[in-house]
Amino acid sequence: MKPAPFAYDAPGTLAEALALLAAEGEDVKPLAGGQSLVPLLNFRLARPDRLVDLNRVEELAYLRRDGDVLRIGALARTRALERSPDVAAGWPLLADAARLVGHPQIRARGTVCGSVAHADPAAELPAALAALDARFHVRSARGARTLSSRELFVSYFTTALEPDELLVEIEVPSLPPRTGAAFVEHARTHGDFALGGAAAVVSLDGSGLCEQARLALVAAGAVPLRAADAERLLAGSRPDARAVEAAADAAVRGLHLGGEDAWRRALLRETARQALERAAARSAA
C-alpha cells in the first residue's frame, strides 16, 4: 500500500511550521512521530496535499519539570515519558499509562502530543491527561490559545484544533500531597488497543476522607470520559471498598455502548473499581 501523492516540507523553526500549516487552499497535516498518520496515509484514509515534518523543530523537543508543572513539547516521545525520573516521581499516572502504549518501537517514535491530537478514545494518554486536568497549549500563525480536555476532545478522532493550529505543549499540574493515582486497562494482548480502562486520581485530607477524586474512562465513548457522578460520590467520603464499589457503579451508569453493552459496561466498571482502589491505597501510603 502506498500513500497518495503529497508535497513535503521540513521546517527548522516553529514559525516556519505554522506558516506552512496556514497555507490557503491546501489540506496540510503536521507529522511528528507518524505512528497514527502514516498508516492512515498508506490506506489512503488520509490524503493531505502537504505534510509538514516537525522533526527538525528542536524548540518543540522537550520534556521538563518547570516548578510545579510538567511541560511536554510537541516532539516529546512516549518513551521519554515512560523513562523520565521526574515523571515517575511527580506524575506516576503518566508513566503507568505510557508503558501500556503499543510496543517499544511505537513508544520510541510516537509523540505524546501526537497521540492527543489523534484523539482515539481507546488511547491511554488522553485519558490519563484528562484525569490530571492537563492544559493543552495550541499555536497558529494567528495566535495562541489554551484548552482543557473537555474543550479539546470533540468526538471520535476529532479535536477542536483548527486546520492551521498545532498542539505545541501539554502542561500537567503537580499532584497535591496525600494523592495517589492508578491506571488500569484490559486489552486482548499486551500492546493492543484497550477494550476498556480507567485512570484514577484520589486525594485525601488529613482525616483520611476523599478531598477530591478524578476518574477518566478509556474506550467508553467518543472522547476520554470523565466520570463526574463517580467523582462527586467519592468526594467527602472515606474511600473504602463500599465507597469505591458505589463510585464504580456510578461511573458506568448511563453509558451507551451499543451491541456490546453488557460486557463492556462490566469491563469498564471493573477497571474503574480497580483504578480507584489502587489510587486510594497509594494516597494513604
Secondary structure by P-SEA (a helix, b strand, c coil): ccccbbbbbbbccaaaaaaaaaccccccccccccccaaaaaaaccccccbbbbcccccccccccccccbbbbcccccaaaaacccccccccaaaaaaaaacccccccccccaaaaaaaccccccaaaaaaaabbbbbbbcccccccccccccccccccccccccccccbbbbbbbcccbbbbcccccccccccccccbbbbbbbcccccccbbbbbbcccccccccaaaaaaaaccccccaaaaaaaaaaaacccccccccaaaaaaaaaaaaaaaaaaaaaaac
